[in-house]
Amino acid sequence: MRIHWKDEFKKDYKQLEKRLKQSPQIRKALFQAVSILHQGKDLSKKYAVNSIPAQGSGWYDCYVYDDIVMIYKIEGQYVKLSRLGTPKYLEKER
């Protein structure tokens, strides 16, 4: 599958960079999750994944590490990485 990083996701990632540098485990978990999606495998075998019906069809959230949530959408052969952060941060940014 092809991965598309939306601008919001890139912004969120930059916000988390300081935390990611302090915790290699978070960075590793995030890149493992993206790699699994890229390979077209089932992410829910390793991570807690939930569909987000309020967002529409194909939207999911995935807890990649403790309180770090990745929101993404699957459309055909594309995975659109939409948002990244703690639930509190993402709720505030809505």
Secondary structure as GFF3:
##gff-version 3
##sequence-region A 1 94
A	DSSP	beta_strand	2	5	.	.	.	ID=ss1
A	DSSP	alpha_helix	7	22	.	.	.	ID=ss2
A	DSSP	alpha_helix	24	38	.	.	.	ID=ss3
A	DSSP	three_ten_helix	43	45	.	.	.	ID=ss4
A	DSSP	beta_strand	48	51	.	.	.	ID=ss5
A	DSSP	three_ten_helix	53	55	.	.	.	ID=ss6
A	DSSP	beta_strand	59	65	.	.	.	ID=ss7
A	DSSP	beta_strand	68	75	.	.	.	ID=ss8
A	DSSP	beta_strand	78	85	.	.	.	ID=ss9
A	DSSP	alpha_helix	87	92	.	.	.	ID=ss10
###
